[in-house]
Amino acid sequence: MEVSSRRAKLSDLCPSAVPLVKSTTASDKSSQTSEQSQDVQSSLTPGEPPVDFMHIKLEENEPIDFGTKDFILKKAREVCKCNHQTIITFFCQLFPVLDWLPRYNIKMQLLGDVISGLLVGIVAIPQSISYSLLANQDPIYGIYTNFFCSIIYVAMATSRHNFVGSFGVLCLMIGQSVNRHLQLAGYDDNTGSLLVGNATSSSNGTGTCDRSCYAITVALSLSFLVGLYQVQMFTTLGFVSVYLSEPLLSGFVAGSSLTIITSQMKYLLGLNIPRHEGVGSFILTWVDLFRYIQNTNICDLVTSLVALAIIIPVKMINDRYKDKMKAPFPIELLVVIIATVVSYYLNFEERYKSSVCGAIPTGFRKPTLPDTKLFSSLAVDALPIAIIGFAMTVSLAEIFGKKHGYAVHANQEMIAIGMCNLVPSFFYCFASSAALTKTLLKESTGTQTQLSSLVTSLVLLLVLLWIAPLFYSLQTAILGVVTIVNLRGGLRTFGETPRMWQLSKLDTVVWWTTMLASTLITTEIGLLVGVCFALLCVIFRTQRPRAAVLGKVSNTEIYEDQSAYRQLSSIANIKIFRFESSLYYANKDYFKTALYQKTGVNPVLLAARHHRAETQAKADTGNRKSVFNTAFGCLKPSKKRVEKSPTGIRLPSLDMHTLIIDCGAMQFIDTTGLSVLKETRHDYQELGVQVLLANCNPLLRRRLRDGGWAAGAHGGQLAFHSVHQAVQFAQRGSMGVGIPTACCNGKQRCAGTEEL
């Protein structure tokens, strides 16, 4: 009864696929088993599928094809819908502060924002001045940058924890570009005249603009282009950041950190050496440091060592007990204040010729326009700065968004960071991005919203209006120490490389390649090298992917790699081959090589051997026939014996009659890959081996159908929905029909298959 009910259900689902078989009862089932199997074998023709296979037909969804005119009209109607709600929604999306500020909870959020904003502002004061030094700018411009960027980012950001301002890696890239343009403009490489506020006037190619004026002109023009690129990324260039993987960014930051430390060593030693640019600047700078080491300023060296001895242990204590401390101890600001007071009263500038910041003006300067004449020479420099700035901002926003459970919109972050560079460029600011150190400080001190950045801006405003002149006697050696100490995060990644090697050797190679290129060549070229090498690694992974022969897990429909798992059973006369990548022009040769190696059958080689054997047999036949004709005449027995020799040559017997290719890992296939599949099917069919496909996605099915996969003398090739169904078909086809290829002729489809 169970057998008859099962067959009844199959016939109800697809009557055409299940032949009529007389139902049996449990009592006479055993006596009729052999007779039924004989009846089934005799009733099936080569064009029919095996018994007990259910005909499955899946109807594909036809893609809706909009005409160009209809598409444009549809988008125009969506854009032109203008009402009160649409306008409100637009401004709330462009300025997220309009959405969260009315819902601000003063009792729950204000205290954390105020404390966090004050602490970040205190830390931002020395970092703003030190990063200005790194960007080849006067100290006041670093404070301008952090002040204006903080206000703009509050209004446009979706992240609650990011702090946007001067970032060490970007400042290094800005400083390299500024220094190159200063040299092109004809300015002497006098580092002291740039760092002090009262730089001497010069007219070398810039009229009345002195060295400091020209340096900030280059920087704000660069910032304008960076912001323009980042806003443009919203529509066209956003895909670029996809190729900046985590190992690549980590290696780039590590390499840039080494370059920054190298550039700051001359301030720690008090040496006046030229700033090298271009390829090999890292090595050339160290060569100059050792060449002029005898000119070290002892006062600057002692001050640097004392500052390092104080700041580093306190920083380590802050990191170790950050969970127990409500706020980290602001050791940097304390060291800056003490060093400024000591330098002022002991008169380090005059007595020991120590380099100091000099006069820092207060207040704000009138807005200015970027120099459009510099755009052509800065266009290339601005692109890597824009990409790195956007990538760092979005990465940090997403990290803390996931940690604290709120959504971050990457497109809006792209617009926000673009405007943080575009608008401040009119107010004497250089390019900025999310700053790692200050962002981590905001998160650890309990910030709740971006209102904390407004508090930080108020702290910086106090410095701009009143406090800035007090830093006149601050040694540049202290600023170099502050810069170096804040690079510990980038240097810490060197200790993580052994763990990275265990997880992924290829990612570790990407990390080291990017780090070495960024250090030994230049930061911009290093980034480009890292991206290109990462793309080559992706190509390498798809060009030589894993390939395996699958075995069956007992009593299941699961098939896995026989080399990876034990106790997998092979299937008699059936080979299941899995290629774990898309099939395209770059890996077509490897596909064939892996297939022949894993299955142990090379149809091309066997066919060549068979052809040589036939040729040799025909040659031997001709020779013997010539001998017999010459010596004995045309004897009939010999003629019959000779003619049977070439026809008696057969292909070698194989241990398989069906090859199943698991296409589950193939996301796409190009025309070259389709040709390879056709060649593979043809070559194996010449040996009497049927080729079946399994786990093809809809895109792959359409490509096979459009490419004529089912065409030819043996049309109607099958694409099964699972490996198990392909195995069942091959097994039952071999038992019921004899030659598996015969059951695929014609237009009939079998269980779990779709006609291509």
N, C-alpha and C positions, 0 to 999 in steps of 0.2 A: 504493500500500500504506500510505503514511503517513496519507493521508486516511481510509481505511477503518479503520485501527487506532485513530485518534483518535476517530472516531465510535463505534467499538465500546466504547472506554473510557467515553465519555460515556453511552452507553446502559446500560452496567453500573452506573454511578453512579446514574442516574435515568432509567429507561427511559421514563417518561411524559413527560419534558421534551424528548426528542429524537425526532422523527418518523423513520419508516423511510425511508431513502434508499438506492437501489441503489448498492453500492460500485463504484468505478471503479479502473482501473489507470492507471499513469503514461502508457501509450501512447495511450489514448483520452481522457485527462482534458481535454485542450485542446478536443477536438471536442464534448464534452458540457457545457462550462461554461455556455454561454448557455442550453441546454435545461434544465439543472438550476435555474438561477436563475428561469426562467419557471415551472417546475413548483413551485418553492418558493412563489413569489408567488401562484400560483393555488391551491395546496393550503391556504395559511394562511387562516384565518377571522379576523374582527376580534376574536374572543375569545381567540386563541392568541398565545403569545409568539413572538418571532422565533426563527429557527433558530440552532443552536449555542449556546443558552443552557442552562446547567445549573441545575436546580431545587434550591435550597438551603433546607432547613428546619432551623432551630435551635430546639431545645426548651428553654424557659426553666426555670430552677430555681425551684420554688415555695418562697417563704419559709416557714419553720417558724413557725407561729403558736401560741405557748404561751398557755394561759389564765392569767388573773391568779392564780388559786389555785395552779396548777402552778408558775408563776414564783416566787411567794413561798415555796412549799415548797422549791423547788430552792435558792434563795439561803439559806434558813434552814438547810438541811442542810449547805451549804458552810461557813456561819459557825459552826455548832454542832459541827463536827468538832473535837474537842479531844483531842489526844494529846501525847506528849512531844515529838515532832518539830514539831508545829504550834506549840507554845508557843515552842520555840527559834527557829523561823523568824520568828515574830511579833516577838520581842524583837530579833532580829538586823536585821530590817527597820526597826524603830523606832529602834534604837540601832546604827547601822552600825559604831561603834567596837568592838563585840563581834566583828565579822567581821574587821576589818583589824588590830586590835591584837595578837591572838595570832600573826599572821603577820609581825609587825614585824621587819625586819632591822636589828639594832643596828649592825652593821659598815658597812652600805651607806647607811643613812638617818639615823642619829642625829646625825652631825656636821652635816649640812646643816640639819636641823631646829633644832638648838641655835643655830647661828650666825644663821639667819634669824629665829628667835624673839627673840634678844637685840636684833638690829638693829631689828626692828619694835617691840619694847617701848620702845627708846630714842626712836624717832620718835613713838610713841603718847603719851609723857608730855606734851610741849608741845601736841600736837594735842588731847588730852583736855581740857586746861585751856582752850585757845582755843575749842574747840567748845562748851564749857559756857557761855562768854560769849555765843556766838551763840544758844544755846538759852535764854538768860535764866536761867541757873542758877548756883549756886555751883560753883567749880572741882572740888570733891571729887566731885560727882555725875557729872561726865564720866569720872573715873577709875573710879568704881563701875561705870558702864555698860560700859566696855571690859573690865573685869575679869570681871564675871559673864557677859557675852555670849560671851566667848572660851571659857570653860569649857563652857557649854551647847552651843555650836556644835560643839565638838570631839566631843561624844558623839553628836550627831544628824545631822551633815552627811555628805553624799556627796562634796562637793567637797574636794579636798586643798589648794587654794590660797586660798580665800576667807578674808578676815579680817572678822569681824562686830564692829562697834562704832559709835561716833559717826560720822555721815556729814554733811557740810556742808549739803547740800540739806535733809535731814530736820531737822537742828538749826535751820535757818532757819524751817521750817514750824512746828516745836515752839515756837520763840521767839515767833512771831507769835501763836499760840494762847494761850500763857502770858501774854503782855503784854495781850492783849485781856481775859482773865479777871481779871488784876490790876486793870485799869481798872474792870471791872464790879464788883469787890469793894470798890472805894473807895480803893485804895492810890494814893498820890502817885507820879508818874513820876520817882522819884529813882534814877537808874542806879547811883550810888555805893553806896547802901545795899544794893543787891542783890548787887553784885559782891564786897563784902567779907564775910567770914564772920561778923562780929559785928553783923548788921543789928539795928536798933532794933525793939523790940516795937511792935505795933499791934493794935488791937482793932476795926478797921473791917470789920465783917461776918464776922470769922473767930474771934472770941473771943480766945484767948491765942496764936494762931498769927501769927507775924510775917510780913513780906513774903517772906523767903527760904523759910520753911516753907510758905507758901501756894503759892509758885511751884513747888516740887518736888511738892506735893500734886497740883497740876494736871497736871504733867508725868508723874507715875507713873500717874495715872488715865488719861491719854491713852495711855500705853504699854500699859496693860492692855487698852484697847479695840482698839488696833492689833494686839496679839497675838491677841486674840479674833477679829478680822476675818480675819487671815491663816490661822489654824487653820481657820476656817469656809470659807475659800477652797478648801480641799482638797476639799470636797464640792459647793459651790454657786457660789462666786464666782471660780473659777479662770479662767473665760472672759474676765474683765475684762482681764487682762494681755495677752491676745491682741491687743487693739486698741492697745497701746503699741508702735508701730513704732520702728525704730532712729532715723529722722529726728525723730520726735516726742520720744523720750527725749533725744536729743542737743540739740534745741532747748530742751527744758525745763531741762536741766542748764545750758546756756549762759545762759538768762534768769535762772535762780536764782543763777548765779554773779555776774551783774551786780548783782542785788539784795543778795547777801551782801557784795560789795565796797562797795556804797553804805552798808550798815548798819555796816561797820567803819571807814568814813572818819572818823567822829567820835572814835574811839579813837586813830587815827593823828594827828589834829590836837589832841586833848585838849579837845574841845568837849563841853559838857554841854547837849545838845539833846534834845527829846522824841523818842521812837521812834514813828514813824507806822505806822498799820495801815490795811488796807483798800485800796480802789481809789485809785490815784494816789500811793501811799506812796513810790514810787521818786522821782517828781518833787518831792513835798513835802519829802523828806529833802534833796535837792540844793538846793532853795530855802533851807532852813534853814542848810545848810552855808555857802552864800555870804552869807546874812544875818548870821551870827555869825562870819564868818571873822576879824574883827578880834580876837576873843577866843581865838585859837589859843594853846595852851600851847607855847611855844618849845621847852621841854625834851622834851615828847612828840614834837613834829615832828622835831627833830634826831635823837632816838633812832630814830624810824621810818625816816627817810631813811638813816641809817647801817646799820640792820639790813637794809633792802631792798638797799642797795649791796653788802652782804656775801652775803646769802642767794641772791639771784637769779643772780649769776655762778657761784657754786658749784653751784647746781642745774642750770644749763645745762651745766657741765662734767660733772656726774654723768650727765646724759642723753646727752651726746655720746660719752662713753667708758664707757657702762654695760656694753658687751660685753667690754671689757678689764679692768674693775675687778671684783674679787670681791664687793665690797659698796660701795654709795654712801656718801659721806662724810656723817656725821650733823650737818650744819651747823646745823640748827634747834636741836637740843639744845645745841650748843656756844654758839650765840648767846643762848639762854635762860639758860644758866648764867652767861655773862659779864655779860649785862644785869642779872641778879639781883644779882650781886656788886657791880657798879658802882653800881646803885641803892641798895643797902644801905649801902655805905661813904660815898657822897656824899649820902645822905639826900634823894633826889629828892622823896619824899612831902612832907616838911615845908618844904624850901627852895624848891622850884619848884611845889608844889601838884600834883604829878603823881599820876595815879590808879594805884593798885597793887592786886594781888589781895587782899591782906589775909591774915588768919589762915585757914589751911586745916587743919581738924582731922584727926587720925589715927584709925586703927581703923575699925570697922564699927558701924553703927547697928542697933538692933533692927528686925526686919521689921515692916512696917506694911501695912494694907489700903488699897486704893484708896478714894477717896471716891465712893460710889455716887450721891451727889446731883449730881455733876458729869457723870455719864454722858450725860444728855440734852443738855447744851450742848456736849459734846465729841464726840458721835457723828458729826456731819458732818465735823469737823476730822480725825478719826481715819481716815476712809475714804481720802482721797488719800495720806496718809502710809503706810497699809498697802499700797496698790497700788504706789506708787513704791518702797518698801522691798523688796517681794517681787520686782518687776521687775528692780531693780538686782542683787539677790542671785542670781537665777536666770540673768540675762544674763552676769554675770561668771563664774559657775560653769560655764556651758556653753562660754564662750569658752576658758577654760583647760583644761576637760576635753577639748575637741577638740584643743587644741594639744599636750597631753601624752598623749593616747590613753587616756583612761579614761572610764567612763560616769558621767553625772550624772543623778539621778532628780529631776525637777522637783517631783513631789508630795512627796517626802521633804524637799527643800529648803524647800518651802512650810511644812511642819510645823516644820522646824528653826528657820527665822527667826521663825515665830509663837511658838514656845516661848522664843526669845531675847528676845522682848518681853513675853511673858506672865509668865514666872517672875521675871525681874529687876525687874518693876514692884513687887514686894513688898519690894525691897531698895534703894529710892531710886534707881532708874535711869530714864532717859528712853528713848524709842523709838530703835531702831538698825536698821542694815542692813549689807550688805557695803560696806566702805569702799574706794573705788577706789584711793586713794593707797597705803594700807597693803597692799592685795591685790597691787598691782603690785610693791611692794617685796618682799613675801614670795616672789613668783614669780621675781624677778630675783636674789634672794640664795640660791637653791637649795633652797627648802623641798621636802620629800618627802611629808610627811603633815601632818595637823592637829595632830600632837604639838608643832609649832612654836608653835601658839597657846597651849599650856600653858606653854611657856617665857615667852611674852609676858605671860601672866597672873602668873607669878612675879615678873617685873620690876615690874609694876604693884602687886603685893602689897607689894614693898619700899617703893614710894612711899607706899602707903596706911598702912603701919605706922610708917615712920621719916622718909622724905625729904620728904613733903608740906609740913611747916611751913617748910622752907627756902625755899619760893617766896613767902614773905610779901611781899617787896619787889619782886617781878616786876611791871614796868609792864604795864598793859593794852594799851598801844600795841604792845608786842612781841607780845602774843597776837593783836592785829589783823593784824600783819605776817605771822605764821605762817599765819593763816587765809587771807589774800589770796594768799600765795605758793602755797599748795596748791590754788588754783583755776585754775592755769595750764592744766590739762587741759581744763576746761570752756571757757576762753576760746580755746584753740587751735582749737576747731571753727569759729570765725569764718573762719580762713584756709582751711578746707576747703570752704567754700560754693561758690567758683567751680568746683571740680572736681565737686561735687555737682550744680551747675546743668547741666554738660555731660552727666552721666549721666542725671539725671531732674529736669526742671523742676518737676514736681508735688511731688516729695519736698522739693525746696528751698523751695517755697512753704509746705509743711507745717512745715518747720524754722523759717522766719522768722515764720510766724504764731504758732507755739507760743512762740518766744523772746520776741517782742514782747508777747504777751498775758501771759506769766509775769512780764515785767519791768514793764510799764506798768500792769497791773491788779493782780492778786495771783497768788501761786504756785498756789493751789488753783484759782482761776478760769482761770488760764492753762492748767493741765493739762486742765481740762474743755473749754476752747475748742479746744485742740489735738486732743483725741480726737474732738470733734464735727466739726471741720474735716477731719480725716483720713477719717472716715466719709463725709463729703460728697464728698471726692475719690474714694473708692471708688465711690460711687453715680454720680458724674459719669463715671468711666471706663466703667461699664457702661451708662450712659444714652446716651452718644454714643461707641460703640466704633468700631473700624476696620471698614470694609466694603469689599469688593473683588470685582472680576470676575476669575475665574481663567482662565489659559491653560495649555496643555499643553507640557511639556518634550518636545522631539522624541525619538521612539523610546523613550519611557518611559511609565509609568503615573502620572507625577507631575504635579500641577497646582498652580500657584503664582500669586501676585498679579501681574497684568500691569503694574501701575504700579510694582512694586518690582523686577522682574527684566526683563532684555532677552531677545530671541530666544525669546519664548514665542509659540506659534501659537494663534490663535483657532480655534474649532471651528464650522464652518458651521451656521447655523440653531440653534445651541445656546448658551445663556448659563448660566454657572456662577457663582452668587452665594454669597459667604461672608460671614457675619455673625459677627464675632469676640466674641461675648458671649452670655450667656443671654438669652432673649426673655421679657420680663415687662412689667408695666403701665407702667413708667417709660420704656421705650425702644420701645414699640410704634409710635409715630408716626415716630420716627427710622428704624425698620426699613423702613417703607413708603417714606419719603422717599429713603433710601439705595438701596433696591431699584429704585425708578423711575428714579433718577438714573444708577445704574451700568448698568442694562440698556437705558436709553434708551426704555423703553416704559412709559407710564402708562396702565394699562387703564381706570382710572376716568375719566380725561380723554378717552380715545378713545371710551369708551362714551357719555359725555355729548355729545361732538360728534356721534356717530352718532345719538343720540336727537334732538338738535336738528335734524339734517339730515332725519330722518324726519318730524319735526313740521312743518318748513318745507315739505317735499315734499307732505305731506298738505294743508297750507294752500294751497299753490300749485295743487294738483289741484282743491281745492274752488272756488277762485276761477275757474280756467279753465273748470271744468265749469259754473259759474253763467253765465259769459259765453256759452259755446257754447249752453246751453239757452235763453238769452234771445234771442240773435241768430239762431241757425240751427236751433234745435230739437235734439233728441237724435240727433245723427249717429253712426252706428256707428264709422266710422274714427277720429273724434276721441275717442270713448269708449275705444277700445282703446289709443290712444296715451297718453291720460291715465292709465289704470290701470296702465300698465307703469312709470310714473315712480317711485312709491314702492317698488315691489318691486325695482327695479333698483339701489337704493342698497345698497352693500356696505361692510363694514369695510375700512379701509385695509390693504394688504399689509404684513406684518411680516417682519423679517429673522431671525426665529427661530420654531421650532415647539415647542421644549422649554425650560423653565426648570428648572435643577437648583439646589437650595438646599443648600449644604454646612453641615450642622448639627454639625460636629465640635467647634466651640468652645462649643456650647450645653450647659451643664451641667444646666440645668433649664428648664422652661417652665411658666408659670402659666396660669390659665384665660383671662386676657386675651390672652396670647401665642398660645394655641391658637386662639382666635377670630380673631386676625389671620392666622394661617396658613390657616385655612379661608376667610376673606375673600379672601386673596391667590390661593388655588387657584381659587375661584369666578370672580374677576375675570379672571384670565388664561384660564381655560377659555372664557369668553364670547368671547374673541378667537381661540379655536382653539389656544391654547398650553397644553401639558401641563406640570404642575408635579410634579417629582420631588424626593424628599428623599434625602440621602446622609449617611453617617457618624453616624447617630443612635445614642446610647448606649441601653442597655436601659431605663433610667428614662424616657428620652424616648419610647421606643417604647411603653411601657406607658401613658404619659400620652396619647399620640396615639390608641392603641387604645381606652382608656377614655373619651376625650373625643369619640369618634365621628368621627375623621379619615377613616375609610374609608367612612362612611355617605354616602348621597345618591345622586343619579342616576348619578354616575360613580364608583361604589364601587370598592373594590379598589385604591386608590392605593398606590403603591409606596414603600418605604423601603429604599434600597440600602445595602449594607455598605461601599461605597467609591464615590468619585466616578467612577472609571474604569468601573466596572460600569454606573453610571447613564448615562454617555456612550455606552458600547457598546449598551446597550438602546435609547437614543434614536436612534442612528444606524441600527441594523439594523431597528428598528421602522419608521422612516420609509422605508427602502428596501423592506422586505418587506410592509408593510401599507398604508402610505399615510398614514393619520391616526394619530398616536401615541396619542391619547387612546382610540382604539378598543381597543387591545391591553390596556388596563388595566381594561376592563369585566369584570364577572363576578368569580369567585373564584380565577382562575388566577394563579399567581405565576411570576416570571421569574428570570433569572440573578441571583444574589447578592442576592436580595430576601427580605423577610419580609412575610407578609400581616399587616396591622394589624387 
